[in-house]
Amino acid sequence: MKIGIIGSGNVAQTLARGFVAQGHTVALGTREPAKLEAWQKDQAPQVKLGSTREVAAAADVVLLAVKGTAATAVVEQLGDAISGKPVMDATNPIADVPPTHGILSYFTGPNESLMERLQAAAPAAHFVKAFSSVGAGLMVHPQLGTRPSMFICGNDAGAKQTVTTLLAELGWDAEDVGMAVGARAIEPLCQLWCAPGLLRGDWAHAFKMLRTPST
């Protein structure tokens, strides 16, 4: 697939390398591509660099990996470049304030989610929540003694199947929690995942869905 990643931070860089290793064609879109030229040369020569809109327009699948406070504006700028495409949403609505006793503050309320705002901003795109409940260091083939779960949601079944396939390639089992409204349950997992790290420096963990054995 042609995967266009919007963002320039650790999540974008980690997943760019991970998808290239799986044989995908990857481009990374950022406002200032020149700032990533050294990283590209040293760590990811196969990753193309470009503007956010041109990268999104050329992609089969888009990954949104930008700061939550900027996500809506970025989606609005992408416009029809993401129409009809699966858009993996790795963002979280983290507010620009310090954590409270190890718990991140969000700028969304309990009965809304950032992904729902993004879907409303680009109704023709097929958003799927993914990669939002674990740190960048564990996103690609995490070594945790068991295959972890990545909770996903979205309104388009085909887009979710595409994301499920991509997750499997990187070592994850997808757990589908339904329509876009499911992001209201998924996004707080970032707060839960970060709490052990912020409180005790423990970042080497992920979530796993466990089920009783079938009888």
Secondary structure, 3 states (H helix, E strand, C coil): CEEEEECCCHHHHHHHHHHHHCCCEEEEECCCHHHHHHHHHHHCCCCEEECHHHHHHHCCEEEECCCHHHHHHHHHHHHHHHCCCEEEECCCCECCCCCECCECCECCCCCCCHHHHHHHHCCCCEEEECCCCCCHHHCCCCCCCCCCEEEEEECCHHHHHHHHHHHHHCCCEEEECCCHHHHHHHCHHHHHHHHHHHHHCCCCCCCCCCCCCCC
